[in-house]
């Protein structure tokens, strides 16, 4: 494995980003400080993957360094926090700068006590060896890889290895991070790491709803989140996430199908959550919503997915008209309906797909004013005619504007409109 990334950085960074890191490195050196690329970006550059946003670690004071960058007109500062971190924008890329620090945990999942440190100590506090790699951007050794945890060897062995036995206890979100990374990269958990991960799964209880939800949001951004969920299930770790969660190959296949065909006005993350909701009872769905402190849209998706189980059974039995099918179901979250479209038996699935894709958007071509011109009295009758007209469209009784007009005239003549 290469120990030097100069040519890779030169080839992969845009010209403005390359200029930025070189000049920022030069500035740090002038100030007697050291500046490094660190974490996921180094890992991905070494693997030849597309470079994610840029993380830099500074051995020095971030506030005054960002001030110096500003004076030198390098990067556009977006934010700067009291915790010695700053965010900048360089030609559309976000660049994070953090002070090199150690973190110690007084008890599992406590907020860490933070103290300034060297780069090497900063690397040692990290989650996995392949994330504990850095590359210098100082001119004296630009591109040199710093590897104090044998991360290069693990990249070659294609394994995710935690740096110490208490890593998952210190921060149980690493349980999800480890498996997500393993599945994304096509690696394997190193043997002891896997033992520690399984042993410490219950530490997920120490993670707040917001942090857990944030981890899941990152999971939904993965190319195939079902791989991570399947692996967590194989490791018997899924119940530690939430005890009622069910998982099997059919659900994994539904996740994959969700990615291919979900209408663009739906949230794919909410569809994934709703798919989990399809398999649990309503009371369990409420527990999951509370555990993850879900926002409104996703709460509705999970809640409705669980409710729809019984509702759909009932509807299928009653065999309602197309209009009644739509009218009874359109109050439910479209993501929940779509989740059921991905999991229900064929006939129901087809009807649900049409409902979510087309029918819920279907409106009569005639407007209220058109109806009044045809003779419908102003007031509530207009709304009622519109509702009936929509039902007629859904049942296929009118297909064109002219057919809608004829229908309305017929209802007016027979007094059957309202
Ligand atoms: N990190 C850690 N423990 C955590 C979260 C993060 O040690 N619980 C460290 C890792 O070194 C990681 C870095 O912080 O590489 C940045 O975190 P993040 O941006 O979440 O990770 P990336 O590796 O950049 O992940 P991704 O590729 O998913 O963006």
Boltz pocket constraint, residues with backbone or C-beta under 6 A from the ligand:
constraints:
  - pocket:
      binder: B
      contacts: [[A, 38], [A, 39], [A, 40], [A, 41], [A, 52], [A, 53], [A, 55], [A, 125], [A, 126], [A, 127], [A, 128], [A, 131], [A, 132], [A, 171], [A, 173], [A, 174], [A, 177]]
      max_distance: 6.0
